Structure formats: C-alpha cells, structure tokens
C-alpha cells in the first residue's frame, strides 16, 4: 500500500485529471481496502485537532451530535463485526456512552485501531472494544474528568481530582492556622456551590462506565474480570500517579494494566492498510475545512467542517496537499506475549 509520499503523488495525479474529489477518493479507497483485507466492517472516526488547534473544541471533540454520524455510517452495514479506526482528543463522557450503547446494539465484536492517539473520552471508547490494536507510535490517555473554570488567567481545563485535592489541602491548612484563610479565599471563590460534588460524580461516572465496559467485552471470560476491570479503570483515572491529563500511555503500559492490546506490527499488511487510511484522512484535514470525519468503507460519511456545516456523503474538496510527510512507518515487530 502507498506511503505518505505516494499518497501525495496519487492526489496530484487525480488533481491533474480534474478530480475535485481526489481526497475523498484516496480516503475511501483506503477504507475499502482495509475492509476487504479483514473481512470486517470498517468505520473511521477521526478529528483534525492536530492540524487545526485553533478550531473551537466542539468541532473536534466527541459530542452528542456524533451519534448522527454513527447512524449514517452504520446504515446498510451487514454482519456482527466492526473495526473502528480511532483518532480523537476525547470529549464528553456522556456522548461516548451514547455511542457505545448504539454501537453495541449493532455489533457483537468490535476492534479499535489507534494509529496515533485516542485520548480522554476516546480512550473510554476504546475500552468498550473487545480488543485494541496499537503501534509503537500509538498512545491513549488518562480518563480523569476535566472541568472548564474561569480563572484570572482565563478559561482553564482543570482536573476534577486536582480540584478536590486543592480543596482538601485548603481545608487542612486553614484548620491548622486561620491566618491561611487570607491566602486561600481568592482561590476558593471560583468554586461554585456544587462543584465539589460534580467532581466526585464525574470521576465516579468515568470509572463506572469504563469498568463496566471492560468487564462486559474486553475481559469477557477472564477470571475475576470485574475486579480486574475496576483496577484498570482506577489506574486510568489516577491523576495523582499520572500527573497530567495529556499523559501518553503506550501499549506496553496498557497491557501491564490488563487490557487486551494487539501489536499493529505483527501483521505488516494490516499495518500498511490501517496507516494508509489514517494518512489519507490527515491529508484531508490538512487541505480542507474538515474538522471531523465519520466514514465507513462503503463511502457513507458524516463530515464536520470548520464553518460548522455538516455534510453527509461525499464532500467536494479542492485540496492543496501538504508537502511534509510525518515520521516514517514503524518496521515489523514480533508481538510480545
């Protein structure tokens, strides 16, 4: 299958032929080729957050609107197996729950490919799979909830656990010396009357959803699966240990927690086809107004644009492909036991 540079050459050839849909052509060819190789349904769920960091988060993250996209791309698919090529910074846990419920009502066996990153709520989505496939370059992230708070420095994303820890520290220090109130009051004033309860509930929701999904699907048939699932969910929400919500968690770490992670390099042909689909998608984000793509191997698509317009089906584009390739593909590697 073509490399990044070969995809660029194919794009240029199609453009020279007057094909305004060149990006759609190579992306859909790649998804169809992946489905042909695996014999499974394939859906791409990808965000252009790396190419468009200044775009409003709601156009890039997992939102309630995404269920419309999954309805579109699931329509007409036959069989009980599904592969999801996932690339996302995350989003709302509630929206992720809705996607999982709907996906699981349609498919019995779901496999998630992470060609680059699936963070936060996207990690939660991956935890609802039967297994996850990752390369050496791939990573997922912590699932500890974040709150958007107005601070003197502007709107900041703050971990729920950090809010609870800070309040506990303030309470302790003020009890030791009431003079500390003068130091802590300005910080504590930003907390609404229900924020601490919301933090506790948000953490509990992330843990409950992920542990339930892991026990139901990924760890099905395992001894003490519920106990193991709770341990994995707890580790993924452990802000004190992981330190930051953006921490990249590689496949070896996730395997050590007990997740079923396959190595993408164990099948060179599969690796090529997955990465080709991913690279074709990245070309689209780099050269068009698309911010999010939900698309199946049959060409049905739900595409979000920066102008906040939703397009179902082929999206006409007039691309100017990027010239610089990403890091080279990983070489074959024997899977660990």
SULVENBEL-V131760 format. One record per backbone hydrogen bond with DSSP energy under -0.5 kcal/mol. CO is the residue of the C=O (numbers start at 1). NH is the residue of the N-H. E is the energy in kcal/mol with one decimal. If there is no record, write none. Layout:
BEGIN
CO|NH|E + CO|NH|E
END
This chain:
BEGIN
3|7|-2.4 + 4|8|-2.0 + 5|9|-2.0 + 6|10|-2.3 + 7|11|-2.4 + 8|12|-2.3 + 9|13|-2.1 + 10|14|-2.3 + 11|15|-2.6 + 12|16|-2.1 + 13|17|-1.0 + 14|19|-2.4 + 15|18|-1.9 + 18|20|-0.9 + 19|22|-0.9 + 20|317|-1.0 + 21|25|-2.4 + 22|26|-2.2 + 23|27|-2.0 + 24|28|-2.5 + 25|29|-2.3 + 26|30|-1.8 + 27|31|-2.0 + 28|32|-2.3 + 29|33|-2.3 + 30|34|-2.1 + 31|35|-2.2 + 32|36|-2.2 + 33|37|-1.9 + 34|38|-2.2 + 35|39|-2.4 + 35|40|-0.5 + 41|83|-2.7 + 42|297|-1.5 + 43|45|-0.5 + 43|85|-2.5 + 44|295|-2.0 + 45|87|-2.3 + 46|293|-2.7 + 48|52|-2.2 + 52|55|-1.5 + 56|59|-2.0 + 57|60|-1.8 + 57|61|-2.4 + 61|63|-0.6 + 62|92|-2.5 + 63|66|-1.4 + 64|67|-1.2 + 65|68|-1.7 + 65|69|-0.8 + 66|70|-2.2 + 67|71|-2.2 + 68|72|-2.0 + 69|73|-2.4 + 70|74|-2.1 + 71|75|-1.0 + 74|77|-1.9 + 80|108|-1.5 + 80|109|-2.4 + 81|41|-1.0 + 82|111|-2.7 + 83|43|-2.7 + 83|85|-0.5 + 84|86|-0.8 + 84|113|-3.1 + 85|45|-2.8 + 87|47|-1.8 + 88|119|-2.4 + 90|62|-2.1 + 92|96|-2.0 + 93|97|-2.3 + 94|98|-1.8 + 95|99|-2.1 + 96|100|-2.6 + 97|101|-2.5 + 98|102|-2.2 + 99|103|-2.9 + 100|104|-2.7 + 101|105|-1.0 + 102|106|-0.6 + 103|106|-1.1 + 103|107|-2.2 + 108|110|-0.6 + 109|82|-2.4 + 110|130|-3.2 + 110|131|-0.9 + 111|84|-2.7 + 112|133|-3.0 + 113|86|-2.9 + 113|115|-0.6 + 114|135|-0.8 + 116|139|-1.9 + 117|88|-1.4 + 118|141|-0.8 + 119|122|-2.7 + 120|123|-0.7 + 120|124|-1.6 + 121|125|-2.1 + 122|126|-2.1 + 123|127|-1.7 + 125|128|-1.4 + 126|129|-1.8 + 131|112|-2.0 + 132|262|-3.2 + 133|114|-2.6 + 134|264|-2.6 + 135|138|-1.1 + 139|118|-1.8 + 140|249|-3.3 + 142|120|-0.6 + 145|160|-2.7 + 147|149|-0.7 + 147|158|-3.3 + 149|151|-0.6 + 149|156|-2.6 + 151|154|-2.5 + 154|151|-1.6 + 156|149|-2.8 + 156|158|-0.6 + 158|147|-3.0 + 159|163|-1.8 + 160|164|-2.0 + 161|165|-2.7 + 162|166|-2.6 + 163|167|-2.3 + 164|168|-2.3 + 165|169|-2.3 + 166|170|-2.5 + 167|171|-2.6 + 168|172|-2.1 + 169|173|-2.8 + 170|174|-2.5 + 171|175|-1.6 + 172|176|-1.6 + 173|177|-1.9 + 177|180|-2.2 + 178|181|-1.7 + 179|182|-0.9 + 180|183|-0.7 + 180|184|-2.1 + 181|185|-2.8 + 184|187|-0.6 + 184|188|-2.4 + 185|189|-1.8 + 187|190|-1.1 + 188|191|-1.6 + 192|195|-0.9 + 194|198|-2.5 + 195|199|-2.4 + 196|200|-2.0 + 197|201|-2.5 + 198|202|-2.7 + 199|203|-2.2 + 200|204|-2.2 + 201|205|-2.4 + 202|206|-2.1 + 203|207|-2.2 + 204|208|-2.7 + 205|209|-2.7 + 206|210|-2.1 + 207|211|-2.4 + 208|212|-2.0 + 209|213|-2.5 + 210|214|-2.7 + 211|215|-2.2 + 212|216|-1.9 + 213|217|-2.4 + 213|218|-0.7 + 214|219|-3.2 + 217|220|-1.3 + 219|222|-2.5 + 222|225|-1.0 + 224|228|-2.6 + 225|229|-2.8 + 226|230|-2.1 + 227|231|-1.8 + 228|232|-2.2 + 229|233|-2.5 + 230|234|-2.4 + 231|235|-2.1 + 232|236|-2.2 + 233|237|-1.0 + 235|238|-1.0 + 236|143|-2.4 + 236|144|-0.6 + 237|239|-1.7 + 238|242|-2.7 + 239|243|-2.4 + 242|244|-1.8 + 244|247|-1.4 + 248|250|-0.6 + 249|140|-2.4 + 250|254|-2.2 + 251|255|-2.5 + 252|256|-2.0 + 253|257|-1.2 + 254|258|-0.7 + 254|259|-2.0 + 255|258|-1.0 + 259|261|-1.1 + 260|132|-2.3 + 260|262|-0.5 + 262|134|-2.5 + 262|264|-0.5 + 263|266|-1.6 + 264|267|-1.4 + 265|333|-0.5 + 267|271|-2.7 + 268|272|-2.4 + 269|273|-2.0 + 270|274|-2.5 + 271|275|-2.6 + 272|276|-1.9 + 273|277|-1.9 + 274|278|-2.2 + 275|279|-3.0 + 276|280|-2.5 + 277|281|-1.7 + 278|282|-2.2 + 279|283|-2.2 + 280|284|-1.5 + 281|285|-2.1 + 282|286|-2.3 + 283|287|-1.6 + 284|288|-1.3 + 289|306|-2.4 + 291|48|-3.0 + 292|304|-2.8 + 293|46|-2.5 + 294|302|-2.7 + 295|44|-3.6 + 296|299|-1.5 + 300|296|-2.5 + 301|313|-2.6 + 302|294|-1.9 + 303|311|-2.3 + 304|291|-3.6 + 304|292|-1.4 + 305|308|-2.3 + 309|305|-1.6 + 311|303|-2.8 + 314|316|-0.6 + 323|325|-0.6
END
